[in-house]
Amino acid sequence: MASATEILLAVLPLVVIAYLMVGEYWPATRAMPVAWVSAVVVGFFGWEMTPRWVAAATINGFITATNILWIVFGAILLLYTLKQTGAFDTINAGFTSISEDRCVQVVLLVFLLGSFIEAAAGFGTPAAVVGPLLVGLGFPPLAAVVVALTGNLMAITFGAVGTPLIIGLQDVFATSDVATPAGTTVPEWVAQIGVWAATFHVTVGLLLPFIGVAMMTRFFGEERSIKPALEVLPLTLFAWFTFAVPYWITAYFIGPVFPGLIGAMSGMVFTVAALKAGFFHPDEEWDFGPQETWPNHWVGDIEPGETTTQDGTIAADGGVVTKQMPLWKAWTPYAMLAAVLVLTRVWSPLTDFLTHTLVLVWSDILGTGLENDFPLLYLPGAVFVFVHLLTIPLQDMNGREIKAAWVETAEKVMPAVVALLFAVATVQIMIQSGKAAGIDSMLAVLSDATANFAGGVYPFFAALVGAFGAFLAGSNTVSDILFGTFQYNVAENLGVSRTILVGSQAVGGAIGNLIAIHNVVAALAVVGLVGEEGRVIRLELIPLAYYAVATGTLTMLFVYVIFPNVF
């Protein structure tokens, strides 16, 4: 049993992050380096870490962060490529032409298109992209942000083609002292964790599309009621079903890379087809009240009904673009992305080539035995860049558009560089802190203390721990890095399923994105409404409470009643 002093020292880096980011509103670019310094000091004085071990753990964290940044860069590059060519406007117009009803538009653009963007790009991109699309259609900017943040929870755990599980758990577990089920490798076990995470999402997410619509009609409608949302309940359930079934099946049979992508694509195809066939339309179209009746805090610097096209001009209806293209041509890059990703993961000769070519490996980092690598071609970032290059001739990009896509991508990614480097390095110091002296690490001490304090009810709060991590860091991936090993250790100490508890953590990391400060600020900024963070977070606490309580209840049932013998 650790002493009170050891527990206080072990929790100090997390307290520093919480205080600076929540209490002082520091950005992660400033808070994470300070947290790293605090972890170094605690490691040196409290855990007898030598400068060599501190440096090795930091280097190990930097390598993992570079893996994440490469994926993020490629995903955002493709997104901004399609915005430059006008393809994204065409995709948006294809959805909005189906129905003028705002409730139907939320299901299509927020739950389905937003989930697809999350599955492909992740890292807060959906709200920053879908929010302006909704404003362009005439949504109040505040309503656009609230519903855009709510709708894609199910895809976040598998966002950016599985990054939270692959980088956030698999790569961290590979360098940690964790056991796996007998005869199972770390990647195979993380795939099992992904299945449990998908199981939580499929069950709890049944009401997710409806909640997004209901929040809009309740807080932004003239009648301030969820009754209009009930009119589209059959549509929300159908959209959930056509998303959830292939989503779960993909997680079970293929792994954590494709559930969000395949689920979203399936949901879009079947839901759009059903709507075009005349099914699930409400009897009366629902819309917001007259704009002159809206409170001032609903609208900021950008007037509803305006949207910027790829050449910087303003279109007034959200669907008119300067460069027209067929819908199939607009979707082709994402179709190529899905095909190439599948090919690189299931065709063994290509997989072997990519995993053994241009792989930068650092073995025995500074003589500590730590090892990490950067598989340049195998990581999804390379696939995104490859599809970007194919899109240039396919969609007739000119030099100005190519440059603009790269510049916008760099501007979007650069703020994340410092934050991710030091966030992951901080966690690596906490994980590796006990190895040099042969004692329990900081995370082991924290997990033991948490298990002793919370006792058998801790599984109920496991998802909330993951949500707290995402709230601090603005990322499901970083939350998994921060707390994945911690949840494993708590489960081991309590004698409950490590697989299910870490699966609950992966879901919690998605939940926290609802109120993650970075995501909220970014979403408000792109609709010209900075300063309303408090209002947004208060509203987002509603779906957060539902999802956290439901996931916590399921976790308790799973580990104690239904599946007590799962590893």
C-alpha positions as MATLAB code, in Angstrom:
seq = 'MASATEILLAVLPLVVIAYLMVGEYWPATRAMPVAWVSAVVVGFFGWEMTPRWVAAATINGFITATNILWIVFGAILLLYTLKQTGAFDTINAGFTSISEDRCVQVVLLVFLLGSFIEAAAGFGTPAAVVGPLLVGLGFPPLAAVVVALTGNLMAITFGAVGTPLIIGLQDVFATSDVATPAGTTVPEWVAQIGVWAATFHVTVGLLLPFIGVAMMTRFFGEERSIKPALEVLPLTLFAWFTFAVPYWITAYFIGPVFPGLIGAMSGMVFTVAALKAGFFHPDEEWDFGPQETWPNHWVGDIEPGETTTQDGTIAADGGVVTKQMPLWKAWTPYAMLAAVLVLTRVWSPLTDFLTHTLVLVWSDILGTGLENDFPLLYLPGAVFVFVHLLTIPLQDMNGREIKAAWVETAEKVMPAVVALLFAVATVQIMIQSGKAAGIDSMLAVLSDATANFAGGVYPFFAALVGAFGAFLAGSNTVSDILFGTFQYNVAENLGVSRTILVGSQAVGGAIGNLIAIHNVVAALAVVGLVGEEGRVIRLELIPLAYYAVATGTLTMLFVYVIFPNVF';
ca = [
       0.000    0.000    0.000;
       1.494    3.331   -1.072;
       1.841    6.140    1.453;
      -0.208    9.320    1.274;
       2.901   11.202    0.141;
       3.474    8.789   -2.752;
      -0.151    9.094   -3.834;
      -0.027   12.898   -3.747;
       3.205   12.930   -5.742;
       1.849   10.440   -8.292;
      -1.290   12.484   -8.933;
       0.585   15.803   -9.163;
       1.083   15.825  -12.988;
      -2.650   15.210  -13.498;
      -3.521   17.921  -10.973;
      -1.237   20.329  -12.827;
      -3.027   19.567  -16.110;
      -6.472   20.012  -14.526;
      -5.563   23.233  -12.725;
      -3.885   24.925  -15.679;
      -6.412   23.904  -18.334;
      -9.655   24.050  -16.333;
      -8.831   26.540  -13.606;
      -6.577   28.928  -15.518;
      -7.839   28.242  -19.074;
      -4.335   27.607  -20.365;
      -4.165   26.037  -23.827;
      -2.697   22.552  -24.023;
       0.324   23.967  -25.862;
       1.331   25.697  -22.603;
      -0.129   23.333  -20.017;
       1.351   20.061  -21.308;
       5.022   21.159  -21.199;
       4.481   22.313  -17.592;
       2.860   18.961  -16.777;
       5.877   17.223  -18.316;
       8.210   19.253  -16.078;
       6.139   18.296  -13.029;
       6.307   14.614  -14.030;
      10.074   14.885  -14.441;
      10.469   16.447  -10.990;
       8.209   13.839   -9.365;
       9.995   11.030  -11.206;
      13.400   12.277  -10.182;
      12.692   12.929   -6.489;
       9.863   10.490   -5.770;
      10.706    7.536   -8.030;
      14.499    7.687   -8.283;
      14.391    8.113  -12.060;
      17.797    8.920  -13.484;
      18.212   11.590  -16.186;
      18.795    8.737  -18.650;
      15.430    7.124  -17.839;
      13.642   10.476  -17.982;
      15.165   11.185  -21.388;
      14.385    7.688  -22.683;
      10.755    7.854  -21.544;
      10.415   11.304  -23.132;
      11.891   10.112  -26.434;
       9.573    7.105  -26.375;
       6.605    9.439  -25.880;
       7.763   11.752  -28.670;
       7.952    8.830  -31.110;
       4.393    7.737  -30.257;
       3.170   11.328  -30.605;
       4.813   11.549  -34.031;
       2.807    8.497  -35.112;
      -0.389   10.300  -34.078;
       0.594   13.563  -35.775;
       1.333   11.809  -39.069;
      -2.180   10.338  -39.095;
      -3.758   13.658  -38.125;
      -1.803   15.516  -40.806;
      -2.863   13.149  -43.578;
      -6.514   13.061  -42.507;
      -6.847   16.830  -42.343;
      -4.921   17.280  -45.607;
      -7.483   15.162  -47.464;
     -10.354   17.015  -45.804;
      -9.016   20.429  -46.812;
      -8.230   19.105  -50.284;
     -11.919   18.310  -50.776;
     -12.912   21.686  -49.383;
     -10.604   23.416  -51.872;
     -11.928   21.499  -54.875;
     -15.543   22.101  -53.912;
     -16.158   18.384  -53.409;
     -17.211   18.890  -49.827;
     -19.770   21.507  -50.825;
     -21.140   19.035  -53.366;
     -21.369   16.308  -50.720;
     -23.167   18.711  -48.388;
     -25.564   19.835  -51.121;
     -26.348   16.187  -51.880;
     -27.504   15.684  -48.303;
     -29.392   18.942  -47.890;
     -31.347   18.495  -51.109;
     -33.093   15.483  -49.589;
     -35.163   17.391  -47.032;
     -35.749   20.969  -45.836;
     -36.740   19.692  -42.396;
     -34.125   20.703  -39.826;
     -34.601   17.505  -37.809;
     -33.897   15.361  -40.857;
     -30.877   17.518  -41.692;
     -29.451   16.929  -38.210;
     -29.707   13.160  -38.656;
     -28.034   13.286  -42.072;
     -25.368   15.940  -41.516;
     -24.549   15.530  -37.819;
     -25.047   11.848  -37.022;
     -24.113   10.313  -40.384;
     -21.844   12.772  -42.214;
     -20.316   13.926  -38.922;
     -19.598   10.325  -37.950;
     -17.981    9.710  -41.324;
     -15.716   12.755  -40.928;
     -14.831   11.636  -37.403;
     -14.039    8.121  -38.603;
     -11.821    9.471  -41.370;
     -10.160   12.467  -39.697;
     -10.990   12.592  -35.982;
      -9.408   15.082  -33.568;
     -12.341   17.500  -33.305;
     -12.720   17.874  -37.067;
     -16.469   17.035  -37.390;
     -17.776   19.898  -35.254;
     -15.409   22.339  -36.954;
     -16.617   21.189  -40.388;
     -20.295   20.363  -39.839;
     -20.993   23.467  -37.730;
     -20.370   25.917  -40.599;
     -22.370   23.701  -42.963;
     -25.388   23.959  -40.656;
     -24.968   27.720  -40.299;
     -24.853   27.961  -44.087;
     -28.225   26.196  -44.178;
     -29.752   28.745  -41.792;
     -29.181   27.155  -38.369;
     -28.480   29.569  -35.495;
     -24.690   29.301  -34.924;
     -25.117   28.291  -31.272;
     -27.547   25.530  -32.223;
     -25.185   24.376  -34.974;
     -22.324   23.992  -32.493;
     -24.423   22.204  -29.858;
     -25.826   19.582  -32.229;
     -22.537   19.201  -34.154;
     -20.697   18.302  -30.942;
     -23.395   15.834  -29.890;
     -23.900   13.657  -32.919;
     -20.765   11.602  -33.605;
     -19.996    9.972  -30.246;
     -20.190    6.428  -31.584;
     -17.475    7.103  -34.163;
     -15.030    8.901  -31.847;
     -13.672    5.764  -30.175;
     -12.633    4.526  -33.646;
     -11.872    7.998  -35.026;
      -9.091    8.782  -37.495;
      -9.156    5.158  -38.694;
      -8.755    3.620  -35.256;
      -6.098    5.958  -33.841;
      -7.444    6.081  -30.235;
      -7.235    2.296  -29.900;
      -4.165    1.635  -32.036;
      -1.999    4.510  -30.817;
      -3.739    5.288  -27.539;
      -3.873    1.714  -26.246;
      -1.986   -0.722  -28.458;
       1.267    1.225  -28.672;
       1.180    2.153  -24.978;
       0.429   -1.395  -23.843;
       3.285   -2.671  -25.997;
       5.715   -0.667  -23.817;
       3.966   -1.384  -20.496;
       3.948   -4.325  -18.132;
       0.493   -5.592  -19.041;
      -0.556   -9.171  -19.567;
      -2.819  -10.268  -22.393;
      -5.221  -13.218  -22.625;
      -3.433  -16.528  -23.145;
      -2.210  -16.943  -26.708;
      -3.176  -13.385  -27.635;
      -0.873  -10.610  -28.844;
      -1.316   -6.989  -27.792;
      -2.912   -5.986  -31.153;
      -5.316   -8.934  -30.952;
      -6.273   -8.034  -27.387;
      -6.805   -4.353  -28.261;
      -9.085   -5.524  -31.079;
     -11.118   -7.385  -28.425;
     -11.253   -4.197  -26.354;
     -12.589   -2.475  -29.453;
     -15.412   -5.016  -29.700;
     -16.465   -4.268  -26.119;
     -16.263   -0.536  -26.782;
     -18.458   -1.028  -29.856;
     -20.883   -3.071  -27.746;
     -21.220   -0.204  -25.254;
     -21.717    2.297  -28.066;
     -24.258    0.225  -29.971;
     -26.345   -0.251  -26.839;
     -26.142    3.247  -25.368;
     -26.053    4.970  -28.766;
     -29.564    3.766  -29.615;
     -30.874    7.196  -28.559;
     -27.906    9.266  -29.752;
     -29.392   10.575  -33.052;
     -32.662   11.347  -31.265;
     -30.888   13.233  -28.472;
     -29.187   15.526  -30.996;
     -32.521   16.373  -32.611;
     -34.313   16.718  -29.259;
     -31.706   19.146  -27.920;
     -32.230   21.306  -30.997;
     -36.027   21.408  -30.740;
     -36.034   21.779  -26.939;
     -33.507   24.591  -26.612;
     -33.731   26.330  -29.998;
     -37.304   25.826  -31.164;
     -40.154   28.318  -30.771;
     -42.172   25.849  -28.712;
     -39.147   24.705  -26.652;
     -40.336   21.081  -26.739;
     -39.018   17.671  -27.750;
     -42.339   16.857  -29.394;
     -41.092   17.726  -32.920;
     -38.152   15.387  -32.323;
     -40.570   12.541  -31.637;
     -41.867   12.982  -35.191;
     -38.498   11.793  -36.520;
     -37.914    9.089  -33.897;
     -38.461    6.325  -36.498;
     -35.830    8.002  -38.716;
     -33.322    8.295  -35.854;
     -33.795    4.617  -34.961;
     -33.407    3.567  -38.593;
     -30.236    5.668  -38.962;
     -28.875    4.173  -35.739;
     -29.663    0.621  -36.895;
     -28.085    0.988  -40.336;
     -25.008    2.507  -38.697;
     -24.735    0.270  -35.639;
     -25.044   -3.197  -37.190;
     -22.166   -2.936  -39.704;
     -20.225   -0.879  -37.132;
     -20.303   -3.693  -34.562;
     -19.773   -6.457  -37.137;
     -16.721   -4.618  -38.492;
     -15.261   -4.202  -35.004;
     -15.757   -7.920  -34.336;
     -14.446   -9.388  -37.576;
     -11.987   -6.803  -38.930;
     -10.720   -4.737  -35.995;
     -10.570   -1.127  -34.786;
      -9.581    0.612  -38.050;
     -12.850    0.541  -40.004;
     -15.948    0.406  -37.708;
     -16.669    4.119  -37.905;
     -16.023    4.365  -41.636;
     -18.084    1.346  -42.628;
     -20.861    2.119  -40.150;
     -21.175    5.708  -41.355;
     -21.070    4.780  -45.041;
     -23.708    2.093  -44.516;
     -25.900    4.466  -42.541;
     -25.623    7.157  -45.208;
     -26.452    4.804  -48.075;
     -29.496    3.182  -46.456;
     -30.877    6.264  -44.723;
     -30.594    8.451  -47.819;
     -32.169    5.696  -49.927;
     -35.058    5.347  -47.487;
     -35.674    9.099  -47.435;
     -35.541    9.333  -51.230;
     -38.050    6.482  -51.399;
     -40.411    8.582  -49.289;
     -39.987    6.855  -45.932;
     -39.469    8.487  -42.502;
     -40.293   12.067  -43.494;
     -42.212   13.940  -40.763;
     -45.763   15.057  -41.550;
     -44.798   18.707  -41.138;
     -41.396   20.246  -41.780;
     -39.842   21.707  -38.647;
     -37.833   24.929  -38.722;
     -36.482   27.543  -36.333;
     -38.554   30.609  -35.544;
     -37.975   33.930  -37.341;
     -34.421   35.172  -36.879;
     -35.577   38.451  -35.337;
     -36.922   36.437  -32.381;
     -33.596   34.715  -31.668;
     -31.643   35.754  -28.551;
     -28.493   37.737  -29.307;
     -26.196   35.017  -27.997;
     -27.406   32.589  -30.693;
     -25.643   34.530  -33.472;
     -22.117   35.931  -33.655;
     -19.990   37.308  -36.481;
     -21.383   35.017  -39.197;
     -24.971   35.393  -40.325;
     -26.981   32.169  -40.817;
     -27.423   31.355  -44.484;
     -23.881   32.323  -45.414;
     -21.082   29.868  -46.120;
     -17.650   30.330  -47.587;
     -16.977   28.368  -50.770;
     -13.610   26.998  -51.817;
     -12.537   30.204  -53.544;
     -13.496   32.500  -50.673;
     -16.791   33.770  -52.145;
     -20.040   33.711  -50.214;
     -22.951   31.502  -51.175;
     -26.299   32.343  -49.608;
     -28.055   28.979  -49.637;
     -25.471   26.539  -48.365;
     -25.641   24.484  -51.549;
     -24.401   26.711  -54.367;
     -20.712   26.343  -55.107;
     -18.401   27.924  -57.617;
     -16.949   24.687  -58.944;
     -19.650   22.129  -59.702;
     -18.898   18.429  -59.870;
     -20.939   15.222  -59.935;
     -21.703   13.700  -56.552;
     -19.896   10.455  -57.441;
     -16.744   12.417  -58.242;
     -16.934   14.290  -54.943;
     -17.182   11.021  -52.984;
     -14.506    9.167  -55.002;
     -11.517   10.199  -52.805;
     -13.182    8.793  -49.694;
     -14.129    5.636  -51.581;
     -10.483    5.291  -52.645;
      -9.402    5.920  -49.060;
     -11.587    3.098  -47.739;
     -10.434    0.729  -50.499;
      -6.717    1.442  -50.017;
      -6.966    1.204  -46.227;
      -8.679   -2.177  -46.481;
      -6.113   -3.365  -49.027;
      -3.164   -2.360  -46.858;
      -4.646   -4.215  -43.869;
      -5.910   -7.459  -45.436;
      -3.561   -8.221  -48.361;
      -0.605   -9.861  -46.637;
       2.103   -9.158  -49.289;
       1.287   -5.443  -49.245;
       1.011   -5.382  -45.461;
       4.410   -7.057  -45.109;
       5.974   -4.608  -47.569;
       4.567   -1.533  -45.801;
       5.467   -2.754  -42.320;
       9.082   -3.426  -43.324;
       9.773   -0.469  -45.615;
      10.772    2.986  -44.384;
      10.253    1.967  -40.764;
      12.280    4.123  -38.396;
      13.119    2.035  -35.314;
      14.852    3.090  -32.113;
      15.801   -0.051  -30.218;
      17.010   -0.020  -26.624;
      16.483    3.735  -26.209;
      19.492    5.125  -24.288;
      20.233    1.647  -22.978;
      16.963    1.325  -21.025;
      15.412   -1.482  -23.054;
      12.590    0.746  -24.293;
      11.822    0.463  -28.016;
       9.546    2.314  -30.410;
       9.169    2.810  -34.152;
       7.634    5.025  -36.823;
       6.261    2.921  -39.734;
       5.987    5.780  -42.221;
       4.197    3.884  -45.001;
       1.984    1.597  -42.915;
       0.404    4.310  -40.762;
      -2.872    5.638  -42.222;
      -1.246    9.053  -42.684;
       0.552    7.724  -45.763;
      -2.732    6.476  -47.226;
      -4.348    9.879  -46.735;
      -1.450   11.622  -48.481;
      -1.541    9.047  -51.303;
      -5.252    9.670  -51.869;
      -4.611   13.425  -51.737;
      -2.126   13.026  -54.599;
      -4.657   10.985  -56.598;
      -7.309   13.643  -55.976;
      -5.216   16.416  -57.561;
      -5.742   15.222  -61.152;
      -9.108   13.579  -60.416;
     -10.720   16.833  -59.276;
      -8.610   19.208  -61.400;
      -6.834   21.000  -58.559;
      -4.692   23.956  -59.544;
      -1.518   25.108  -57.854;
      -3.276   27.702  -55.715;
      -5.725   25.132  -54.362;
      -2.978   22.601  -53.606;
      -0.976   25.228  -51.742;
      -4.039   26.397  -49.822;
      -4.854   22.823  -48.731;
      -1.335   22.293  -47.406;
      -1.207   25.682  -45.681;
      -4.598   25.176  -44.005;
      -3.547   21.703  -42.890;
      -0.313   23.007  -41.386;
      -2.206   25.766  -39.561;
      -4.628   23.203  -38.157;
      -1.973   20.678  -37.101;
       0.766   22.921  -35.730;
      -1.007   23.820  -32.445;
      -1.383   20.097  -31.748;
       2.321   19.325  -32.132;
       3.613   20.711  -28.839;
       0.547   19.569  -26.909;
       0.746   15.984  -28.152;
       4.516   15.657  -27.808;
       4.513   16.642  -24.151;
       1.199   14.985  -23.258;
       2.420   11.587  -24.429;
       5.883   12.143  -22.928;
       4.274   12.966  -19.561;
       2.343    9.711  -19.584;
       5.422    7.726  -20.580;
       7.321    9.123  -17.594;
       4.420    8.113  -15.341;
       4.377    4.612  -16.871;
       8.142    4.029  -16.862;
       8.786    5.722  -13.498;
       9.134    2.506  -11.531;
      11.360    0.495  -13.877;
      14.692    2.064  -12.987;
      14.271    1.385   -9.255;
      12.159   -1.761   -9.573;
       9.139   -0.284   -7.768;
       5.523    0.484   -8.689;
       5.128    3.273  -11.245;
       3.135    6.457  -10.631;
       0.171    5.020  -12.534;
       0.357    1.761  -10.570;
       0.286    3.707   -7.300;
      -2.697    5.762   -8.476;
      -4.641    2.749   -9.688;
      -4.047    0.881   -6.427;
      -5.185    3.872   -4.377;
      -8.250    4.369   -6.577;
      -9.254    0.716   -6.313;
      -8.923    0.830   -2.524;
     -10.905    4.073   -2.255;
     -13.741    3.330   -4.696;
     -13.902   -0.389   -4.067;
     -16.275   -2.514   -6.071;
     -18.284    0.413   -7.442;
     -15.349    1.775   -9.441;
     -16.444    0.161  -12.757;
     -19.442    2.498  -12.732;
     -17.054    5.461  -12.901;
     -14.552    4.017  -15.387;
     -16.116    5.801  -18.371;
     -16.175    9.080  -16.447;
     -12.428    8.761  -15.856;
     -11.969    8.429  -19.604;
     -14.280   11.400  -20.140;
     -12.202   13.456  -17.724;
      -9.076   12.673  -19.736;
     -10.708   13.806  -22.982;
     -12.120   16.899  -21.272;
      -8.589   17.885  -20.269;
      -6.781   16.966  -23.469;
      -9.489   17.359  -26.117;
      -8.744   13.930  -27.529;
      -9.972   10.369  -27.101;
      -6.501    9.203  -28.114;
      -4.737   11.219  -25.419;
      -7.321   10.118  -22.852;
      -6.533    6.488  -23.689;
      -2.823    7.240  -23.418;
      -3.353    8.962  -20.062;
      -5.672    6.395  -18.476;
      -5.571    3.145  -20.475;
      -2.873    1.533  -18.319;
      -4.434    3.086  -15.223;
      -7.793    1.397  -15.949;
      -6.013   -1.903  -16.610;
      -4.287   -1.730  -13.223;
      -7.485   -0.809  -11.381;
      -9.302   -3.760  -12.976;
      -6.450   -6.062  -11.976;
      -6.529   -4.776   -8.397;
     -10.305   -5.229   -8.179;
     -10.245   -8.643   -9.821;
     -12.679   -7.647  -12.596;
     -12.406   -7.862  -16.374;
      -9.508   -5.778  -17.668;
     -10.833   -6.023  -21.226;
     -14.276   -4.646  -20.370;
     -12.967   -1.902  -18.090;
     -10.513   -0.643  -20.708;
     -13.348   -0.846  -23.251;
     -15.359    1.425  -20.958;
     -12.368    3.781  -20.859;
     -12.354    3.910  -24.670;
     -16.028    4.899  -24.636;
     -15.412    7.463  -21.893;
     -12.757    9.126  -24.026;
     -15.450    9.689  -26.644;
     -17.921   11.054  -24.086;
     -15.438   13.658  -22.865;
     -15.190   15.166  -26.335;
     -18.639   16.680  -25.762;
     -17.186   19.172  -23.286;
     -13.498   19.152  -24.270;
     -12.443   22.778  -24.104;
     -10.418   22.610  -27.310;
     -13.290   21.134  -29.305;
     -15.825   23.634  -27.980;
     -13.581   26.632  -28.657;
     -12.714   25.403  -32.167;
     -16.359   24.726  -33.026;
     -17.437   28.164  -31.802;
     -14.576   29.912  -33.591;
     -15.528   28.618  -37.040;
     -19.098   29.928  -36.670;
     -17.976   33.297  -35.298;
     -19.305   32.769  -31.778;
     -16.240   32.676  -29.489;
     -17.138   33.479  -25.886;
     -20.150   31.189  -25.501;
     -18.165   28.191  -24.223;
     -20.033   28.122  -20.910;
     -23.456   27.887  -22.554;
     -22.320   25.102  -24.863;
     -20.700   23.055  -22.106;
     -23.774   23.344  -19.873;
     -25.984   22.009  -22.655;
     -23.544   19.228  -23.550;
     -23.654   17.985  -19.959;
     -27.095   16.529  -20.780;
     -25.961   13.942  -23.361;
     -22.768   13.441  -21.345;
     -24.759   12.496  -18.233;
     -26.969   10.097  -20.207;
     -24.051    8.387  -21.921;
     -21.858    8.191  -18.797;
     -24.587    6.813  -16.531;
     -25.761    4.288  -19.106;
     -22.199    3.149  -19.863;
     -21.359    2.941  -16.163;
     -24.443    0.840  -15.487;
     -23.609   -1.503  -18.358;
     -20.015   -1.792  -17.157;
     -21.198   -2.883  -13.708;
     -23.585   -5.429  -15.232;
     -20.956   -6.773  -17.608;
     -18.080   -7.226  -15.128;
     -20.143   -8.549  -12.211;
     -23.232  -10.245  -13.645;
     -23.240  -11.058  -17.359;
     -19.556  -11.518  -18.307;
     -17.622  -11.947  -15.038;
     -15.075  -14.347  -16.536;
     -13.850  -12.180  -19.422;
     -10.103  -11.516  -19.142;
];
